[in-house]
Amino acid sequence: MTQLLLLLVALLVLGRAPPGRSEFKRCWKGQGACRTYCTRQETYMHLCPDASLCCLSYALKPPPVPKPEYE
């Protein structure tokens, strides 16, 4: 009986753990990750829905939009 109870508790605890790849929420069409801090190889583009940073690799950062010249 105790082994059955222990097995049930273990299954409940393991069922609550997130899968390995989902430790960060994805953003920017799946290219970025929502984190509190970005790494050195990343920059942030905008905020995620939970107010964390959407971190993108510098290689994935879109080029800046050129400003129109006024004459």
N, CA, C and O of each residue as an XYZ file, in Angstrom:
284
protein
N       0.831     -1.200      0.000
C       0.000      0.000      0.000
C       0.872      1.260      0.000
O       0.570      2.221     -0.706
N       1.940      1.257      0.780
C       2.818      2.424      0.811
C       3.550      2.606     -0.512
O       3.797      3.735     -0.937
N       3.896      1.508     -1.160
C       4.566      1.619     -2.449
C       3.629      2.211     -3.494
O       4.061      3.000     -4.334
N       2.364      1.843     -3.451
C       1.378      2.391     -4.370
C       1.201      3.883     -4.144
O       1.119      4.655     -5.099
N       1.141      4.292     -2.878
C       1.018      5.712     -2.553
C       2.258      6.481     -3.001
O       2.148      7.588     -3.529
N       3.438      5.897     -2.791
C       4.687      6.529     -3.214
C       4.740      6.658     -4.734
O       5.180      7.684     -5.252
N       4.302      5.639     -5.443
C       4.263      5.689     -6.901
C       3.297      6.768     -7.379
O       3.603      7.493     -8.325
N       2.155      6.882     -6.750
C       1.176      7.901     -7.125
C       1.718      9.311     -6.909
O       1.539     10.185     -7.757
N       2.372      9.530     -5.788
C       2.972     10.846     -5.507
C       4.074     11.151     -6.518
O       4.163     12.275     -7.011
N       4.914     10.164     -6.832
C       5.996     10.371     -7.795
C       5.437     10.715     -9.168
O       5.969     11.596     -9.844
N       4.381     10.043     -9.592
C       3.773     10.345    -10.895
C       3.170     11.739    -10.925
O       3.257     12.433    -11.938
N       2.564     12.150     -9.832
C       2.003     13.498     -9.777
C       3.092     14.564     -9.845
O       2.930     15.577    -10.526
N       4.189     14.341     -9.148
C       5.295     15.306     -9.160
C       5.943     15.357    -10.538
O       6.216     16.447    -11.039
N       6.194     14.223    -11.158
C       6.815     14.200    -12.480
C       5.888     14.757    -13.552
O       6.359     15.310    -14.546
N       4.603     14.624    -13.371
C       3.644     15.165    -14.331
C       3.604     16.676    -14.328
O       3.199     17.280    -15.322
N       4.015     17.306    -13.237
C       4.011     18.763    -13.140
C       5.273     19.394    -13.725
O       5.277     20.597    -13.988
N       6.326     18.640    -13.936
C       7.575     19.181    -14.468
C       7.411     19.493    -15.949
O       6.818     18.702    -16.682
N       7.931     20.648    -16.405
C       7.825     20.982    -17.825
C       8.748     20.116    -18.669
O       9.760     19.630    -18.164
N       8.424     19.911    -19.940
C       9.325     19.184    -20.826
C      10.640     19.944    -21.001
O      10.698     21.143    -20.727
N      11.680     19.273    -21.448
C      13.019     19.853    -21.508
C      13.146     21.108    -22.350
O      13.834     22.037    -21.927
N      12.527     21.192    -23.510
C      12.739     22.305    -24.435
C      11.917     23.540    -24.087
O      12.194     24.619    -24.611
N      10.925     23.418    -23.229
C      10.021     24.547    -23.001
C      10.395     25.392    -21.791
O       9.517     25.973    -21.153
N      11.696     25.473    -21.458
C      12.047     26.266    -20.301
C      11.863     27.762    -20.574
O      11.687     28.530    -19.628
N      11.898     28.195    -21.828
C      11.651     29.579    -22.189
C      10.496     29.649    -23.171
O      10.377     28.810    -24.064
N       9.658     30.641    -23.006
C       8.577     30.841    -23.965
C       9.170     31.423    -25.238
O      10.167     32.144    -25.188
N       8.572     31.118    -26.360
C       9.076     31.571    -27.648
C       8.395     32.877    -28.048
O       7.256     33.132    -27.657
N       9.085     33.695    -28.819
C       8.532     34.960    -29.302
C       9.136     35.268    -30.671
O       9.986     34.525    -31.161
N       8.700     36.354    -31.277
C       9.209     36.827    -32.565
C       9.132     35.723    -33.614
O      10.131     35.364    -34.238
N       7.917     35.192    -33.794
C       7.628     34.134    -34.769
C       8.460     32.874    -34.512
O       8.875     32.198    -35.453
N       8.699     32.564    -33.247
C       9.454     31.365    -32.880
C      10.961     31.528    -32.963
O      11.687     30.570    -32.694
N      11.462     32.705    -33.326
C      12.897     32.918    -33.479
C      13.576     33.307    -32.168
O      14.771     33.063    -31.996
N      12.827     33.909    -31.243
C      13.413     34.402    -30.000
C      12.897     33.655    -28.791
O      12.048     32.772    -28.905
N      13.424     34.021    -27.614
C      13.013     33.399    -26.360
C      12.724     34.485    -25.340
O      13.466     35.462    -25.239
N      11.642     34.315    -24.581
C      11.280     35.257    -23.519
C      12.108     34.936    -22.281
O      12.014     33.837    -21.736
N      12.921     35.898    -21.836
C      13.791     35.709    -20.675
C      13.847     36.990    -19.862
O      13.457     38.063    -20.323
N      14.348     36.846    -18.629
C      14.549     38.023    -17.781
C      15.749     38.821    -18.271
O      15.707     40.051    -18.298
N      16.826     38.128    -18.662
C      18.032     38.766    -19.184
C      18.450     38.084    -20.478
O      18.307     36.868    -20.608
N      18.961     38.845    -21.431
C      19.474     38.280    -22.675
C      20.956     37.950    -22.495
O      21.636     38.560    -21.669
N      21.458     36.978    -23.276
C      22.873     36.630    -23.208
C      23.697     37.651    -23.991
O      23.140     38.565    -24.600
N      25.008     37.499    -23.974
C      25.890     38.438    -24.692
C      25.719     38.371    -26.202
O      25.962     39.355    -26.900
N      25.303     37.213    -26.710
C      25.140     37.039    -28.153
C      23.734     37.431    -28.618
O      23.383     37.198    -29.774
N      22.934     38.017    -27.739
C      21.550     38.343    -28.069
C      21.242     39.801    -27.779
O      21.931     40.464    -27.003
N      20.205     40.271    -28.412
C      19.662     41.593    -28.141
C      18.158     41.436    -27.967
O      17.581     40.436    -28.392
N      17.527     42.419    -27.346
C      16.084     42.281    -27.184
C      15.368     43.208    -28.148
O      15.820     44.324    -28.401
N      14.253     42.742    -28.681
C      13.493     43.503    -29.665
C      12.276     44.181    -29.047
O      12.016     45.355    -29.310
N      11.542     43.452    -28.238
C      10.338     43.995    -27.608
C      10.046     43.171    -26.372
O      10.785     42.237    -26.060
N       8.981     43.502    -25.666
C       8.613     42.766    -24.471
C       7.649     41.639    -24.808
O       6.818     41.767    -25.708
N       7.764     40.549    -24.086
C       6.832     39.434    -24.211
C       5.558     39.758    -23.429
O       5.545     40.714    -22.654
N       4.491     38.983    -23.616
C       3.243     39.246    -22.893
C       3.390     39.239    -21.373
O       2.621     39.905    -20.679
N       4.370     38.492    -20.843
C       4.563     38.465    -19.393
C       5.572     39.523    -18.929
O       6.085     39.431    -17.813
N       5.862     40.514    -19.758
C       6.752     41.652    -19.477
C       8.221     41.257    -19.397
O       9.026     42.042    -18.897
N       8.605     40.065    -19.870
C      10.015     39.699    -19.954
C      10.539     40.124    -21.336
O       9.762     40.519    -22.205
N      11.846     40.038    -21.524
C      12.468     40.470    -22.776
C      12.381     39.379    -23.834
O      12.529     38.198    -23.520
N      12.144     39.758    -25.077
C      12.173     38.820    -26.203
C      13.593     38.882    -26.763
O      13.934     39.811    -27.495
N      14.414     37.899    -26.422
C      15.837     37.886    -26.786
C      16.040     37.226    -28.138
O      15.605     36.097    -28.363
N      16.713     37.950    -29.047
C      17.013     37.451    -30.389
C      18.516     37.437    -30.598
O      19.231     38.312    -30.108
N      18.990     36.435    -31.331
C      20.387     36.383    -31.698
C      20.693     37.572    -32.621
O      19.828     37.996    -33.387
N      21.913     38.107    -32.552
C      22.280     39.228    -33.420
C      22.151     38.847    -34.894
O      21.888     39.710    -35.732
N      22.333     37.565    -35.221
C      22.213     37.122    -36.612
C      20.765     37.209    -37.100
O      20.533     37.366    -38.299
N      19.803     37.110    -36.205
C      18.396     37.130    -36.591
C      17.760     38.513    -36.520
O      16.620     38.696    -36.948
N      18.486     39.481    -35.984
C      17.929     40.819    -35.827
C      17.681     41.436    -37.200
O      18.590     41.472    -38.030
N      16.449     41.928    -37.455
C      16.173     42.525    -38.757
C      16.930     43.835    -38.934
O      17.198     44.531    -37.955
N      17.280     44.180    -40.180
C      18.008     45.436    -40.401
C      17.113     46.627    -40.066
O      15.892     46.542    -40.196
N      17.719     47.740    -39.634
C      16.915     48.919    -39.300
C      16.244     49.511    -40.533
O      16.773     49.437    -41.643
N      15.084     50.092    -40.319
C      14.344     50.717    -41.411
C      14.990     52.071    -41.704
O      15.150     52.881    -40.792
N      15.365     52.332    -42.964
C      15.995     53.633    -43.270
C      14.977     54.766    -43.115
O      13.809     54.645    -43.484
N      15.476     55.872    -42.551
C      14.619     57.049    -42.375
C      14.566     57.837    -43.685
O      15.568     57.943    -44.393
N      13.388     58.390    -44.004
C      13.317     59.190    -45.239
C      14.086     60.501    -45.092
O      14.097     61.122    -44.029
N      14.719     60.898    -46.174
C      15.479     62.141    -46.144
C      14.560     63.289    -46.562
O      13.815     63.186    -47.536
N      14.628     64.367    -45.815
C      13.828     65.547    -46.105
C      14.704     66.606    -46.781
O      15.832     66.864    -46.361
N      14.162     67.203    -47.824
C      14.933     68.237    -48.522
C      14.222     69.562    -48.437
O      14.713     70.560    -48.964
